[in-house]
């Protein structure tokens, strides 16, 4: 494998994952309600992304199996990000907030997980770690990402519960937060089970 190929896979996959957010048509109106506590989650998520970059990754070749697994993670990340961004439409935002006409989306990828964009970001974190870092850093990267995501999920879901009441609670009981397997430890924890 060409020495630069793993980095091309990571760069192209990351750009393809990020593209729907750049292309998303957004209105300039401010959200009706915002929970600024979610910003701490953004900091931890950023730290999770930063962990794999803290090594001299350019001095060692990435193994083929790691690049193949990273490519698969990036493909899944793209599938989640593109479908989630399309479903959310103009309601997508970085900050935890709701528009006056916000809708509770439950169809499509939102029927698989409540926060598919966070699922896609988890796949990107794993892919980045697989390409750039020794495997012992993968748990640290994922742990920081999950800690930050949990902060964001709780902030966003408090807003959704306040707005949509029992309809959101039924959705929350039925669909895991961001780990697609309902029986997983994180899925049960995020659903309150």
N, C-alpha and C positions, 0 to 999 in steps of 0.2 A: 504494500500500500504506500502510495506517495506520502511523504512526511507532512505535507500541507493539507492532504485530503480531510483529515478529521476536523481541521479548523474551518474548512470550506463547508463541510456538513453542518457544523455548529452555527456558522455565520448565516448560511442560507436558511437553515431551519428556524433560527431565531428571528430573522427578518420576516420570513413567511408567517410565523406565529404572531408577530407584532403588527403586521400590515393591516388587519381589519380595524385596529384601533386608530390607525392613522387615516384610514379611508372612511371611517364612520362619520356620517353627517351629524353634526351637533348643533343644537340651537344654543344661543348665548345666554339664555335665561338662567338665573341662579336657582338652585334647588329650593323648594319650599322649606325643607327641614334637613339639617346636617348634623352628624355626630362627629365632632373633631377628634374624639378619643381614638378613632380608627387610624389617625396619623402615626401613632406609636406602632401600630401593626405594619405600616408601610416601612418604617425604619428597620424593624426586625426582618421583614421579607427582603429588604435590600441587603441586610447583613448575610442572610442565607444565600443570596445570589453571589455575594462577594467572596465567600469562603473558597470556592474552587479556584478563583483567580489569584490566590495568595501563594501559589507555588510556582516553581520554575518549570511550568508545563512544556515550554518550548524545548527543553533539554532532553526529554524522553519521548519516544514514539508511543502513540496510543495503540493499544492492542485492537485487532480487528473486531473481536466480539464486543468490545466496549463501544466502538464506533457504530457497529450495526445496531446495538441496543439503544444507543443515543439517537440514531436516526429514527428508530421506531417510536421512541418517546417524543421526538419532535413532530413526527407525523400525527400522533395522537394529540399533541398540544395544539397543532394547527387545526385539526378537526374540531376540537372543543372551542378554541378561540373564535374561529370563523363562524360557527353556528351560534355560539352564545352572543357574540357581538351583533350578529344579524337579528337575533330574537329580541335583544334588549333595545336595539335601535338607539334613538336619541336619549334614552334613559341611562345609558352607560356613562359612568364617571369614575374618576380616581377616588374621589372623596365619598365617604358613606353618606348618601343623601337621597331624598325622594323628591320628585317633581310633584306639582299639584295634581297632575293627571296620571301619576305613576300606576302601572298595572302589575299585578302579581302573575308573572309568567310561569307556567307550569308545564308547558308542552315542549316537545322536541327534546333537546339535550337537558332542558330544565326538568324533565321528567326522570332523568337519570341521576342528576345531582342538583342541589339547590344553587350551587356556586360554581358553574362549569369554568368560568374564567380562572378561578383559583385552582381548579383541577389542572387546567392547561399550564398554569404557571408552575405547578408542582412538577409536571413532566419536563418543563424547560430546566428547572433546577437540577433534576436528576440527570438530564442529558448533558448539561454543562459540567456537572461533577464527573460524569463518566468520561468525557473527553479530556478534561483539564487536570483533574486532581487524583491523587492516590485514593484508593477506595476507603481508607480509614477516615477521610474527610467527608464522605457522603453522608453519614449519619448527622454530623454537626451541621452541615448545610441544610439538610431536610428538617432537622429539629428547629433551627432558627426560622426557617420558612413557615413551618407549621405553627410555631408560637405566634408569629406575626399574623398569620392567616386566621388563627383562632380569635385574636383581638378584633380583626376586621369583620369576621363572620358574626361575632356577638354584637358588635355595634350595628351592622346592617340589619341583622335579624330583629334587634330591638325596635328599630324603625319600622320594619315590615310588620311585626306583631302589633305594634301600636296602630298602624294604618289599616291592616287587613284582618285583625282579630282572629276569630276561630278559623276562617278560611286558611290563614297562614299556618295556624297550629296544626291543622289536618295535613297540610302539605309538608310541614316539618316532620311530622310523625311518619309520613309515608316515604319521604325521599331523603337520602343521606346528604350531608352538607357538601362535601367536595371529594370524598373517596367513593368511587362508583359502587363498590361492593357493600351492600347493606349490612352484611355480617361482620365487616371489619371493625376493629377496635375503634379507630377514629370515627367511622360512620356512626357507631352506636353512641360514642361519647358526644359527638356533635348534635345528635338527635335528643340527647338528654337521657339515654337509656343505659 
